[in-house]
């Protein structure tokens, strides 16, 4: 089922219905919408996951990568910095923040 995002949707919705506190399911749903080329809903679900669990590193990373994919470099950098402030010292957060800075192309900092 790798890459079959449309088939993942009902399972993720059921997981959320069974356990609304499962932030990872919200984030995975955001990734699913990204795979379905729906960035608006992808962002919405990543943000919902952070509403459930503000320190979920994969959701912070998902938002950072989403912004990078659509060339929104300043939003990606801001999201990377936000992730570092929420989950200081987390290697994944550091990686996504660094990636946002790198892909922005502003190497003068």
N, C-alpha and C positions, 0 to 999 in steps of 0.2 A: 504493500500500500504506500510505499514511499512515493511522494509527489502527487498522490491522489487526494488533494486537499478537499475537494467537494465531498468525498466519502468520510472525511474526518469530522466534518461539521456536526452531524447528528450525535455522534459519540461524545464530543466535547460539550455540547449543549446538555446532554443527559448527565454528564459528570458534574456540571455546574448546578443542575437542578437537584441532584442528590446531595451535593456538598457545596453550597454557595461560598464557603470560605476557602475553597481550593484555588488559590491565586494562580497557580501554575497552569490550570486549565484555561483560565481567562487569557493568559499570555500566549498559550499555544493556539487558542482561537485567533488571537491577533496575528500570529505567524501564518495561520491558515488563510486569513483574509489577504495577507500580503501575497501568498502563493496564488490566490485567486485574482490578483491584480486589482485589489480594492483597498487602496491605501487609507482612505477615510475610515473605513471600518477596522482596518488593522490598527490604526492609531487609537481609535476608540476602545478597543478591547485590551490593548496594552495598558492604557491609562486606567481601565477598570481593574486590571490585575494589581496595579499599584495602589488603587483605592482599597483593595482588600489586604495587600501586604506591601507597604511602602518600601521595604528593603529587598524586594525580589530582584535579584541581579539579572535574571534572564529577561525580565520585562524592561528594565532600564536599557539593557543591551539591545533588545528588540526595537525600542523606540529610536535609539541612536542609529542603528542600522537602517531603519525605515527612512529617517530623515536624510541619511547619507545617500541612500538609493535614489532619492528624488531630488538630489542636489541642494537640499536645504541645510547647508553647512553650518550656518550660525545656530540653527535649532539643534543640530546634532551636537555641536560643541556645548551648548547650554545644557542639553540632556546629559551629556557625558559628565559635565561638572556637577549637575544635580545628583547623579548617581554616586559620585565620589563623596558628596556631602551626606548622603543618606546611608551609604555603606562603606565608610572609610576603611581603607586597608584591604578591601576585597579585590583580589586579582582580576576577576572578570570585569569589575567596574573600572579598574585602571586600564585594562586592555581596550575597552570600548571608548573611554575618554581619550586615550592616546590615538586610537584609530580615527576618531572624529577630527582631532587636531591635524593628523597626518593628511587625511583626505581633503581637508579644507584648502590645502596648498599654500597656506600662509606660514612660511618657514622662517619669517623674520622675527618671530617672538622668542 
